[in-house]
């Protein structure tokens, strides 16, 4: 991978100018930085595509398309469980996304940190949040299927709000297609139809949410392509109510027709497992900074970087979400 951006590097985007503060994380396809928007001092996450130098041209082009697709999808979305996107441009030929900086940790990190199953009521509350944002995605026109739901793609803020990240493998649903062009996702969380054997739809994300809840409640990753047997979840975590276990088993049915028909129905089933009325943490959460910076940003001059041009395939951003480097294909 090419040299990472150094702290204090100034980059001019399509909407504003940013100062790099430090590295958040990196992967095989790029890096995510903490950055300050000079116009108003607000903090953002800046994701830059930086592929490995020896990556084959075909793979490089595919990943560039995934990066651009992420920007296209997120630019049209607005939901409290999706971080917003503020800018999209190229920097020295590399695509760059500027996204809401989401403090906190992923649910995967939360599991590793606690090294124990999550409390049932906490996990159910998280499941309701994710079911709601999935229903929002599935009811867009055309519907958006997330296709890579798992604990490492869900951020948990200090205010208890969950945010989906990494839309690199999300797909718009086409009703007449018999199967997906590319099988992608993560083993254990991806349903059978996502392995290139069929068309993914809203029920595919229902399966992945069930698998995610299984992981939270047992501190064990789900077994690929396997519906939990009755009693298997409670064997790992005896405190789980049998009715909650049945909700997860139904969501993880290998046959899509046997699952909840959509995320809204799954959410209602989860509400039925709460011991107290649900309180939505997004209502009292701190709102993100404004997407469009103050007009004063236009007068700021840049150091070390030439003005950036927005790539033509991507529309002018409106609102969207952050993401870690794009994930890879499902392992058979």
Buried (B, 14 or more C-beta within 10 A) or exposed (E): BEEBBEEEBBBBBBBBBBBBBEBBEBBBBBBBBBBBBBBEEBEBBBBBBBBEEEBEEEEBEBBBEBBBBBBBBBBBBEBBBBBBBBBBBBBEEBBBBBBBBBEBBBBBBBBEEEEEBBBBBEBBBBBBBBBBBBBBBBEEEEBBBBBBBBBBBBBBBEEBBBBBBBBBBBBBBEEEEEEBEEBBBBBBBBBBBBBBEBBBBBBBBBBBBBBBBBBBBBBBBBEBBEBBEEEBBBEBBEEBBEEBBBBBBBBBBEEBEEBBEBBBBBBEBBBEBEEEEEEBBBEEBEEBBEBBBEEEBEEEEBEEBEEBEBBEEBEEBBBBBBBBBBBBBBEE
